[in-house]
Amino acid sequence: MEDFARAWKTGKPEKSAHISFATPELLWQVLTAKRWELLKALCGAGPVSIREAARRVGRDVKAVHGDVTALLNAGVLDRAEGGGIIFPFEAVKVEFLLKAA
């Protein structure tokens, strides 16, 4: 409701996206430590090639390609118009709820 109220007051819609995972285990399966490191390297970088992404994180191109494919399938990364990949968000907020059984 906060986003709606802010958009109503300013007259400008909030530009955000939400990606949900069915379980926290699935979240951690998709956002592994290596993939999180990759996202940090891509945040704010604009479009880059997979080779350049691999160079930025100091990893093998083939391994980064596998991670990029998983992140593209999850909707976390996008393909850039001129080729390469892009992290289209300014920030990431990870939120989950743990309740007693």
N, CA, C and O of each residue as an XYZ file, in Angstrom:
404
protein
N       0.816     -1.199      0.000
C       0.000      0.000      0.000
C       0.860      1.265      0.000
O       0.456      2.297     -0.536
N       2.061      1.178      0.610
C       2.939      2.348      0.632
C       3.279      2.808     -0.777
O       3.252      4.003     -1.071
N       3.604      1.842     -1.659
C       3.938      2.181     -3.039
C       2.756      2.835     -3.737
O       2.924      3.810     -4.468
N       1.558      2.301     -3.513
C       0.372      2.870     -4.117
C       0.138      4.290     -3.618
O      -0.126      5.189     -4.416
N       0.231      4.499     -2.312
C       0.003      5.829     -1.733
C       1.019      6.835     -2.269
O       0.656      7.968     -2.586
N       2.284      6.436     -2.375
C       3.320      7.333     -2.887
C       3.037      7.669     -4.350
O       3.178      8.822     -4.759
N       2.643      6.679     -5.135
C       2.321      6.920     -6.538
C       1.103      7.827     -6.668
O       1.057      8.680     -7.555
N       0.127      7.653     -5.802
C      -1.080      8.473     -5.824
C      -0.739      9.934     -5.515
O      -1.230     10.840     -6.189
N       0.089     10.162     -4.511
C       0.460     11.522     -4.101
C       1.327     12.226     -5.147
O       1.128     13.409     -5.425
N       2.284     11.505     -5.723
C       3.214     12.121     -6.673
C       2.694     12.116     -8.094
O       3.156     12.891     -8.931
N       1.732     11.246     -8.374
C       1.228     11.124     -9.729
C       2.154     10.338    -10.639
O       1.924     10.254    -11.845
N       3.216      9.754    -10.055
C       4.173      8.976    -10.836
C       4.177      7.538    -10.329
O       4.283      7.302     -9.125
N       4.062      6.583    -11.241
C       4.089      5.180    -10.793
C       5.485      4.790    -10.332
O       6.489      5.310    -10.819
N       5.523      3.881     -9.403
C       6.796      3.332     -8.947
C       7.283      2.352     -9.995
O       6.508      1.553    -10.521
N       8.562      2.418    -10.292
C       9.137      1.477    -11.252
C       9.852      0.396    -10.456
O      10.989      0.572    -10.017
N       9.173     -0.710    -10.281
C       9.770     -1.810     -9.541
C       9.255     -3.124    -10.094
O       8.239     -3.184    -10.787
N       9.975     -4.150     -9.772
C       9.572     -5.493    -10.185
C       9.712     -6.406     -8.986
O      10.543     -6.179     -8.107
N       8.905     -7.423     -8.962
C       8.948     -8.386     -7.870
C       9.131     -9.774     -8.461
O       8.403    -10.184     -9.365
N      10.103    -10.477     -7.940
C      10.333    -11.858     -8.340
C      10.126    -12.697     -7.091
O      10.774    -12.475     -6.069
N       9.231    -13.649     -7.178
C       8.905    -14.475     -6.021
C       9.420    -15.895     -6.214
O       9.495    -16.404     -7.333
N       9.768    -16.513     -5.107
C      10.182    -17.906     -5.096
C       9.254    -18.656     -4.157
O       8.857    -18.129     -3.117
N       8.913    -19.865     -4.514
C       7.953    -20.651     -3.736
C       8.468    -20.959     -2.335
O       7.686    -21.024     -1.386
N       9.771    -21.149     -2.200
C      10.358    -21.475     -0.903
C      11.700    -20.758     -0.766
O      12.320    -20.408     -1.770
N      12.152    -20.536      0.471
C      13.493    -19.964      0.648
C      14.575    -20.860      0.048
O      15.590    -20.365     -0.443
N      14.364    -22.162      0.087
C      15.339    -23.088     -0.490
C      15.505    -22.841     -1.995
O      16.622    -22.888     -2.510
N      14.412    -22.581     -2.688
C      14.479    -22.286     -4.112
C      15.189    -20.953     -4.348
O      15.962    -20.821     -5.297
N      14.933    -19.980     -3.501
C      15.629    -18.694     -3.587
C      17.137    -18.913     -3.525
O      17.875    -18.401     -4.367
N      17.598    -19.677     -2.527
C      19.042    -19.893     -2.359
C      19.608    -20.795     -3.458
O      20.800    -20.738     -3.758
N      18.755    -21.621     -4.054
C      19.203    -22.450     -5.174
C      19.477    -21.566     -6.398
O      20.429    -21.806     -7.140
N      18.647    -20.554     -6.601
C      18.818    -19.650     -7.743
C      19.875    -18.591     -7.450
O      20.735    -18.330     -8.290
N      19.822    -17.983     -6.278
C      20.774    -16.925     -5.927
C      21.911    -17.490     -5.071
O      22.009    -17.211     -3.876
N      22.751    -18.278     -5.703
C      23.909    -18.833     -5.008
C      24.904    -17.714     -4.713
O      24.750    -16.596     -5.204
N      25.907    -18.013     -3.924
C      26.929    -17.015     -3.580
C      27.635    -16.494     -4.837
O      27.877    -15.293     -4.953
N      27.961    -17.369     -5.759
C      28.636    -16.955     -7.001
C      27.731    -16.073     -7.856
O      28.191    -15.102     -8.456
N      26.455    -16.407     -7.911
C      25.509    -15.604     -8.709
C      25.266    -14.254     -8.051
O      25.101    -13.248     -8.740
N      25.245    -14.225     -6.723
C      25.087    -12.953     -6.008
C      26.290    -12.058     -6.295
O      26.137    -10.855     -6.505
N      27.475    -12.640     -6.302
C      28.703    -11.904     -6.630
C      28.614    -11.346     -8.055
O      29.023    -10.213     -8.310
N      28.087    -12.137     -8.964
C      27.906    -11.705    -10.346
C      26.925    -10.537    -10.425
O      27.176     -9.566    -11.138
N      25.817    -10.624     -9.703
C      24.836     -9.531     -9.701
C      25.451     -8.245     -9.152
O      25.197     -7.163     -9.681
N      26.243     -8.353     -8.115
C      26.906     -7.168     -7.560
C      27.826     -6.522     -8.599
O      27.909     -5.296     -8.682
N      28.510     -7.340     -9.383
C      29.410     -6.817    -10.408
C      28.637     -6.173    -11.563
O      29.144     -5.263    -12.219
N      27.422     -6.641    -11.807
C      26.617     -6.120    -12.922
C      25.729     -4.948    -12.533
O      25.270     -4.214    -13.409
N      25.480     -4.755    -11.265
C      24.583     -3.702    -10.800
C      25.130     -2.328    -11.211
O      26.213     -1.930    -10.783
N      24.375     -1.619    -12.039
C      24.765     -0.289    -12.494
C      25.778     -0.278    -13.623
O      26.211      0.794    -14.046
N      26.167     -1.443    -14.122
C      27.201     -1.517    -15.155
C      26.669     -1.303    -16.565
O      27.450     -1.049    -17.481
N      25.352     -1.400    -16.759
C      24.809     -1.338    -18.111
C      25.024     -2.668    -18.817
O      25.393     -3.655    -18.180
N      24.796     -2.704    -20.133
C      24.954     -3.956    -20.869
C      26.417     -4.387    -20.920
O      27.303     -3.573    -21.182
N      26.662     -5.660    -20.669
C      28.010     -6.219    -20.782
C      27.922     -7.599    -21.415
O      26.882     -8.256    -21.365
N      29.005     -8.019    -21.999
C      29.061     -9.375    -22.564
C      29.288    -10.366    -21.426
O      29.699     -9.988    -20.329
N      29.018    -11.619    -21.700
C      29.266    -12.657    -20.698
C      30.764    -12.750    -20.418
O      31.173    -12.979    -19.279
N      31.560    -12.577    -21.432
C      33.019    -12.605    -21.259
C      33.462    -11.486    -20.317
O      34.298    -11.705    -19.439
N      32.905    -10.292    -20.498
C      33.250     -9.168    -19.624
C      32.756     -9.414    -18.205
O      33.446     -9.082    -17.241
N      31.579     -9.988    -18.075
C      31.054    -10.315    -16.740
C      31.983    -11.309    -16.049
O      32.267    -11.169    -14.859
N      32.454    -12.301    -16.781
C      33.377    -13.292    -16.217
C      34.682    -12.632    -15.789
O      35.237    -12.968    -14.743
N      35.169    -11.699    -16.589
C      36.396    -10.985    -16.247
C      36.217    -10.188    -14.958
O      37.109    -10.164    -14.111
N      35.056     -9.533    -14.810
C      34.801     -8.697    -13.629
C      34.758     -9.508    -12.333
O      35.129     -9.005    -11.273
N      34.311    -10.746    -12.417
C      34.247    -11.574    -11.200
C      35.401    -12.559    -11.104
O      35.486    -13.322    -10.141
N      36.289    -12.551    -12.092
C      37.459    -13.416    -12.057
C      37.130    -14.897    -12.138
O      37.721    -15.717    -11.437
N      36.171    -15.229    -13.010
C      35.742    -16.623    -13.140
C      35.799    -17.073    -14.586
O      35.951    -16.262    -15.499
N      35.676    -18.368    -14.781
C      35.661    -19.001    -16.085
C      34.406    -18.589    -16.860
O      33.316    -18.531    -16.292
N      34.561    -18.305    -18.152
C      33.435    -17.865    -18.988
C      32.335    -18.913    -19.030
O      31.156    -18.567    -18.973
N      32.695    -20.179    -19.129
C      31.695    -21.251    -19.208
C      30.858    -21.314    -17.921
O      29.640    -21.483    -17.985
N      31.495    -21.181    -16.774
C      30.772    -21.217    -15.505
C      29.851    -19.998    -15.368
O      28.716    -20.122    -14.907
N      30.344    -18.832    -15.768
C      29.519    -17.617    -15.709
C      28.354    -17.732    -16.682
O      27.251    -17.277    -16.378
N      28.581    -18.328    -17.841
C      27.493    -18.531    -18.806
C      26.371    -19.356    -18.186
O      25.197    -19.033    -18.368
N      26.715    -20.413    -17.457
C      25.695    -21.221    -16.773
C      24.929    -20.414    -15.740
O      23.710    -20.540    -15.624
N      25.644    -19.582    -14.991
C      24.974    -18.738    -13.992
C      24.091    -17.690    -14.654
O      22.986    -17.421    -14.185
N      24.570    -17.104    -15.733
C      23.783    -16.109    -16.466
C      22.505    -16.745    -16.998
O      21.436    -16.140    -16.919
N      22.601    -17.950    -17.536
C      21.416    -18.647    -18.044
C      20.388    -18.857    -16.938
O      19.195    -18.636    -17.148
N      20.844    -19.284    -15.762
C      19.928    -19.494    -14.635
C      19.287    -18.178    -14.210
O      18.096    -18.149    -13.902
N      20.051    -17.094    -14.186
C      19.512    -15.789    -13.772
C      18.580    -15.204    -14.836
O      17.616    -14.516    -14.499
N      18.855    -15.469    -16.107
C      17.932    -15.058    -17.177
C      16.612    -15.803    -17.043
O      15.544    -15.203    -17.158
N      16.680    -17.114    -16.800
C      15.468    -17.929    -16.656
C      14.636    -17.505    -15.445
O      13.410    -17.613    -15.465
N      15.299    -17.024    -14.396
C      14.589    -16.579    -13.189
C      14.053    -15.157    -13.329
O      13.284    -14.706    -12.480
N      14.444    -14.447    -14.379
C      13.978    -13.080    -14.579
C      14.808    -12.041    -13.849
O      14.396    -10.886    -13.740
N      15.963    -12.431    -13.352
C      16.820    -11.503    -12.607
C      17.700    -10.691    -13.561
O      18.002     -9.530    -13.287
N      18.108    -11.291    -14.670
C      18.871    -10.602    -15.707
C      18.033    -10.531    -16.974
O      17.100    -11.312    -17.160
N      18.375     -9.585    -17.843
C      17.740     -9.455    -19.162
C      18.819     -9.497    -20.228
O      19.992     -9.234    -19.961
N      18.401     -9.832    -21.436
C      19.304     -9.724    -22.582
C      19.263     -8.270    -23.056
O      18.192     -7.668    -23.145
N      20.421     -7.720    -23.354
C      20.511     -6.343    -23.848
C      20.177     -6.314    -25.332
O      20.361     -7.308    -26.034
N      19.685     -5.172    -25.813
C      19.293     -5.049    -27.217
C      20.450     -5.306    -28.168
O      20.281     -6.029    -29.149
N      21.604     -4.743    -27.910
C      22.752     -4.894    -28.798
C      23.564     -6.135    -28.529
O      24.661     -6.285    -29.068
N      23.053     -7.027    -27.710
C      23.796     -8.222    -27.321
C      24.271     -8.090    -25.892
O      24.263     -6.997    -25.325
N      24.672     -9.165    -25.330
C      25.122     -9.156    -23.947
C      23.962     -9.267    -22.974
O      22.847     -9.632    -23.345
N      24.248     -8.945    -21.731
C      23.264     -9.057    -20.654
C      23.229     -7.753    -19.869
O      24.157     -6.947    -19.926
N      22.142     -7.568    -19.142
C      22.010     -6.368    -18.320
C      21.245     -6.717    -17.045
O      20.289     -7.493    -17.064
N      21.682     -6.135    -15.962
C      20.949     -6.224    -14.700
C      20.059     -4.991    -14.672
O      20.559     -3.890    -14.445
N      18.743     -5.139    -14.896
C      17.882     -3.985    -15.143
C      17.357     -3.275    -13.893
O      16.462     -2.436    -13.997
N      17.889     -3.591    -12.736
C      17.380     -3.010    -11.499
C      18.437     -2.138    -10.837
O      19.634     -2.341    -11.041
N      17.997     -1.176    -10.048
C      18.922     -0.321     -9.309
C      19.286     -0.924     -7.964
O      20.317     -0.584     -7.385
N      18.451     -1.811     -7.470
C      18.679     -2.403     -6.156
C      17.958     -3.739     -6.072
O      17.070     -4.045     -6.867
N      18.369     -4.521     -5.085
C      17.725     -5.807     -4.810
C      17.375     -5.841     -3.337
O      18.196     -5.524     -2.477
N      16.148     -6.229     -3.064
C      15.704     -6.412     -1.688
C      15.221     -7.844     -1.564
O      14.285     -8.254     -2.250
N      15.861     -8.601     -0.688
C      15.484     -9.986     -0.470
C      14.691    -10.032      0.829
O      15.160     -9.586      1.876
N      13.491    -10.575      0.743
C      12.615    -10.592      1.907
C      11.917    -11.943      1.976
O      11.381    -12.419      0.976
N      11.921    -12.565      3.160
C      11.163    -13.794      3.334
C      10.663    -13.867      4.770
O      11.179    -13.195      5.663
N       9.666    -14.684      4.966
C       9.007    -14.816      6.256
C       9.233    -16.213      6.788
O       8.999    -17.196      6.085
N       9.683    -16.307      8.019
C       9.873    -17.588      8.694
C       8.895    -17.609      9.846
O       8.988    -16.794     10.764
N       7.943    -18.554      9.802
C       6.920    -18.644     10.844
C       7.050    -19.966     11.583
O       7.538    -20.959     11.044
N       6.606    -19.949     12.819
C       6.571    -21.181     13.608
C       5.558    -22.144     12.992
O       4.544    -21.720     12.437
N       5.836    -23.415     13.092
C       4.947    -24.423     12.503
C       3.637    -24.499     13.253
O       2.766    -25.293     12.897
